[in-house]
Structure formats: structure tokens, C-alpha cells
Amino acid sequence: MVVAARLPPDALTTPWGAAPDSALQPMTAVLADAHVGALAGLWPLPGVACHVVSAGADGSLRVWRLPDGSVSSRRTFSSAQTALCVATSAPLAALGSETGVVRVVGLSLDESRPLPVLFRRRLHAGPVTHVAVSAGGEWVASAGADGKLALVALSAGGRGGRLLGYVACPHALTALTWPAVAPGGAG
């Protein structure tokens, strides 16, 4: 978040107690709500015009309104987010963190409530480098700096899931995506 502050002209020279507290309070205004640090990803919000989803090193996941750049909804986690993918046909985002945790979060435009975490599990011994989610949100794959690729089958609506297993990768993965599926096919 970028904030501008304006202090009264004598705020730095007035002794404490000589002026009412309100005279010493800076006037502030939010200029821009932005991630602090590296951005883990930026995806369009499926089925909703003029909205994008982002995650970053500041630990936050945000849904943005375009073109004004205001935040519709958000969720902040305790660790940096290192990977992001949004399902193309379901309101779900898969996130990977620097601590090896993979989360699936429900996406909405409701500013009054934090975005719900539908699945959370530490799948990697180090940072998650990539995540991919199937179009309908039935599956999540994640790759980590630990050299493993994990596959999770999500329950209906993304609430909960089951780790199907790992594949050891002899080399670091440079990308991870979910294949496109023909209409009527499983996603």
C-alpha cells in the first residue's frame, strides 16, 4: 500500500503537550494499494469482466477491479506466495508459498469477507516454484525446489483434497500448466 501523509507546518517544532493531539495527527490518503515485493502471478478472473487475480511476496492474494485498480477482495497469509494459477472454469486459485504450502482459495468479489481457504497442505520441503489447476478445479499440481511434483485430487468445489502422490524430477521444472481438454472431456 502506498500512503501519502501531510503534516501541519509546525508539527515537527511544536512541543508535545503544547497543542491538542488532533493538531499533530497527519492527514493521510491511500494513493495505491499494491503488493510489496515480487509478484508471484497475475491471472484474469474467469467469468468476470475487468478483474484480475494476483499474489506476491507480501503474502497476499488479491482480486483487482480494472481499470481503476481498486481491490475487490483479498486474503493475506503469513508467508510469501511464490506461485499462482487460477482455474479457467471455476472460481478457484491455487497458491504456492515459500514454506512449501499449497493452498486452494475460493475467489469472490465480496469485500466484506476474506477469501476462503478450501485446501491447505505442506506438500514440499522448500519453496513451491509452480502450481497448475485444472480448468474445473478438480486437480492441482505443484512443483517445488525440493525436486518433487505433487498431484492433488480436490473434492467437489475445492473443499478438501487428497494427495495422490509425488514424482521425483531429476531437473528443475521451468513451467507447469494444465492441458486443454476438448469440450465434454474431464479437466
Secondary structure, 3 states (H helix, E strand, C coil): CEEEEECCCCCCCCCCCCCCHHHHCCEEEEEECCCCCCEEEEEECCCCCCEEEEEECCCEEEEEECCCCCEEEEEECCCCEEEEEECCCCCEEEEEECCCEEEEEECCCCCCCCCCEEEEEECCCCCEEEEEECCCCCEEEEEECCCEEEEEEECHHHCCEEEEEEEECCCCCCCCCCCCCCCCCCC
